[in-house]
Amino acid sequence: MTQRPFGWTGEQVPVIGQGTWMIEGAADAERRSVDALRAGIDLGLTHVDTAEMYGDGRAEEIAGQAIAGRRDKVFLVSKVLPSNASYEGTLRACERSLQRLGTDRLDLYLLHWESDQPIRETMRAMAQLIDEGQIRFAGVSNFDVDRVRAAQSALPNHRLASNQVLYHLGERGIERTLIPYCQAQGIAVVGYTPFGRAKFPRPDSPGGCVLDAIAQRHGRTVRQVILNFLTRLEGVFTIPKAGNLEHTRENAGGTGWVLPPEDIAAIDRAFPAPSRAVPLAML
Ligand SMILES: NC(=O)c1ccc[n+]([C@@H]2O[C@H](COP(=O)([O-])OP(=O)(O)OC[C@H]3O[C@@H](n4cnc5c(N)ncnc54)[C@H](OP(=O)(O)O)[C@@H]3O)[C@@H](O)[C@H]2O)c1
């Protein structure tokens, strides 16, 4: 599993991690999700992303089952809901997340998206959580460059470690200014929803055919090509969610090999990044 430094933190984190949105459900589906997450950790997909929002805390409980006994192998990330992101609310939300995850610390804690609460209050809580050891690093999610700047100013004694944003073949707007800005600041960019949900390239579309030809040439699958492409830039990570072992294994094969420049160019032509700055897209 290819790893790279997680921005300025220097922490070696796998370029492909594991999401947990919508892993809650019937008991057998949850068991499969726990098995998939565990297998993923064994395969090196040790960046586990969750949030208090997912399943109203259920996803954190499931993630907690998956990391039990292997906490030290995992780069564990959770997020505070904007509606909880007052100073006191952030501290309490973190405590609840730690309890559900069955751990005493998060590696990274994110503000899930912009809050009505003043950012300085959220970041004051983040600073306290770092200082007291409940979280190692603080970050944001769904923040454009201006908001990242404001969040960093509101956290004067610590550095923001990460910004988690939407990034898939149909949404490449972050490549214009957000990724270069974060790279320059040493802020790790974690792309979510790499398969684009309803925008997953149809196999019979022109873009789908390009991906299929590349996948066949390399003895890979289309999803592996997509994950490889989305993690080609320094400081950028991706966190696909998989609900079973087969999907997790397939996703793990998205790294450990290199797409040659001519294939990157072909994907660029089939799924072009916007030619000018666009507002940050989010789900
Ligand atoms: N910060 C934010 O605002 C935000 C927003 C959205 C997501 N996220 C995070 O990012 C993670 C990933 O995004 P996402 O869950 O929206 O979408 P995604 O990872 O792009 O796609 C998940 C879907 O792809 C399927 N899938 C995964 N691997 C597959 C494979 N190898 N073959 C076939 N199907 C496969 C999954 O099905 P199965 O379940 O059947 O495997 C699931 O239906 C989330 O889980 C969450 O942790 C963050």
The ligand as an SDF file (V2000), in Angstrom:
LIG
                    3D

 48 52  0  0  0  0  0  0  0  0999 V2000
  -16.7350   15.1670    4.4690 N   0  0  0  0  0  0  0  0  0  0  0  0
  -17.8570   14.9700    3.8300 C   0  0  0  0  0  0  0  0  0  0  0  0
  -18.7150   15.8520    3.7270 O   0  0  0  0  0  0  0  0  0  0  0  0
  -18.0980   13.6250    3.1950 C   0  0  0  0  0  0  0  0  0  0  0  0
  -19.1690   13.4770    2.2950 C   0  0  0  0  0  0  0  0  0  0  0  0
  -19.3400   12.2210    1.7200 C   0  0  0  0  0  0  0  0  0  0  0  0
  -18.4950   11.1840    2.0360 C   0  0  0  0  0  0  0  0  0  0  0  0
  -17.4890   11.3580    2.9550 N   0  0  0  0  0  0  0  0  0  0  0  0
  -16.5930   10.2340    3.3280 C   0  0  0  0  0  0  0  0  0  0  0  0
  -16.0710    9.6630    2.1380 O   0  0  0  0  0  0  0  0  0  0  0  0
  -16.3880    8.2850    2.0860 C   0  0  0  0  0  0  0  0  0  0  0  0
  -16.5390    7.8170    0.6530 C   0  0  0  0  0  0  0  0  0  0  0  0
  -17.5500    8.5030   -0.0230 O   0  0  0  0  0  0  0  0  0  0  0  0
  -18.9690    7.8350   -0.3620 P   0  0  0  0  0  0  0  0  0  0  0  0
  -19.2820    6.7790    0.6170 O   0  0  0  0  0  0  0  0  0  0  0  0
  -19.9030    8.9850   -0.5310 O   0  0  0  0  0  0  0  0  0  0  0  0
  -18.8010    7.2600   -1.8210 O   0  0  0  0  0  0  0  0  0  0  0  0
  -17.7900    6.2530   -2.5840 P   0  0  0  0  0  0  0  0  0  0  0  0
  -16.7760    5.7250   -1.6640 O   0  0  0  0  0  0  0  0  0  0  0  0
  -17.3360    6.9760   -3.7960 O   0  0  0  0  0  0  0  0  0  0  0  0
  -18.7660    5.1240   -3.0620 O   0  0  0  0  0  0  0  0  0  0  0  0
  -19.3730    4.2120   -2.1880 C   0  0  0  0  0  0  0  0  0  0  0  0
  -20.2240    3.2980   -3.0430 C   0  0  0  0  0  0  0  0  0  0  0  0
  -19.3660    2.6010   -3.9580 O   0  0  0  0  0  0  0  0  0  0  0  0
  -19.5470    1.2080   -3.8090 C   0  0  0  0  0  0  0  0  0  0  0  0
  -18.2650    0.5460   -3.9640 N   0  0  0  0  0  0  0  0  0  0  0  0
  -17.1280    0.7410   -3.2520 C   0  0  0  0  0  0  0  0  0  0  0  0
  -16.1230   -0.0260   -3.7040 N   0  0  0  0  0  0  0  0  0  0  0  0
  -16.6430   -0.7530   -4.7330 C   0  0  0  0  0  0  0  0  0  0  0  0
  -16.1120   -1.7190   -5.6070 C   0  0  0  0  0  0  0  0  0  0  0  0
  -14.8250   -2.0710   -5.5370 N   0  0  0  0  0  0  0  0  0  0  0  0
  -16.9440   -2.2530   -6.5510 N   0  0  0  0  0  0  0  0  0  0  0  0
  -18.2380   -1.8710   -6.6430 C   0  0  0  0  0  0  0  0  0  0  0  0
  -18.8130   -0.9450   -5.8380 N   0  0  0  0  0  0  0  0  0  0  0  0
  -18.0070   -0.3880   -4.8830 C   0  0  0  0  0  0  0  0  0  0  0  0
  -20.0830    1.0070   -2.4120 C   0  0  0  0  0  0  0  0  0  0  0  0
  -20.8630   -0.1640   -2.4070 O   0  0  0  0  0  0  0  0  0  0  0  0
  -20.7590   -1.2820   -1.2370 P   0  0  0  0  0  0  0  0  0  0  0  0
  -21.1200   -0.5530    0.0200 O   0  0  0  0  0  0  0  0  0  0  0  0
  -21.7140   -2.3060   -1.6900 O   0  0  0  0  0  0  0  0  0  0  0  0
  -19.3340   -1.7680   -1.2300 O   0  0  0  0  0  0  0  0  0  0  0  0
  -20.9360    2.2550   -2.2190 C   0  0  0  0  0  0  0  0  0  0  0  0
  -22.2120    2.0700   -2.8010 O   0  0  0  0  0  0  0  0  0  0  0  0
  -17.6580    8.1950    2.9300 C   0  0  0  0  0  0  0  0  0  0  0  0
  -17.9680    6.8740    3.2950 O   0  0  0  0  0  0  0  0  0  0  0  0
  -17.3170    9.1110    4.0660 C   0  0  0  0  0  0  0  0  0  0  0  0
  -16.4720    8.4650    4.9960 O   0  0  0  0  0  0  0  0  0  0  0  0
  -17.2650   12.5720    3.5130 C   0  0  0  0  0  0  0  0  0  0  0  0
  1  2  1  0
  2  3  2  0
  2  4  1  0
  4  5  1  0
  4 48  2  0
  5  6  2  0
  6  7  1  0
  7  8  2  0
  8  9  1  0
  8 48  1  0
  9 10  1  0
  9 46  1  0
 10 11  1  0
 11 12  1  0
 11 44  1  0
 12 13  1  0
 13 14  1  0
 14 15  2  0
 14 16  1  0
 14 17  1  0
 17 18  1  0
 18 19  2  0
 18 20  1  0
 18 21  1  0
 21 22  1  0
 22 23  1  0
 23 24  1  0
 23 42  1  0
 24 25  1  0
 25 26  1  0
 25 36  1  0
 26 27  1  0
 26 35  1  0
 27 28  2  0
 28 29  1  0
 29 30  1  0
 29 35  2  0
 30 31  1  0
 30 32  2  0
 32 33  1  0
 33 34  2  0
 34 35  1  0
 36 37  1  0
 36 42  1  0
 37 38  1  0
 38 39  2  0
 38 40  1  0
 38 41  1  0
 42 43  1  0
 44 45  1  0
 44 46  1  0
 46 47  1  0
M  CHG  2   8   1  16  -1
M  END
$$$$
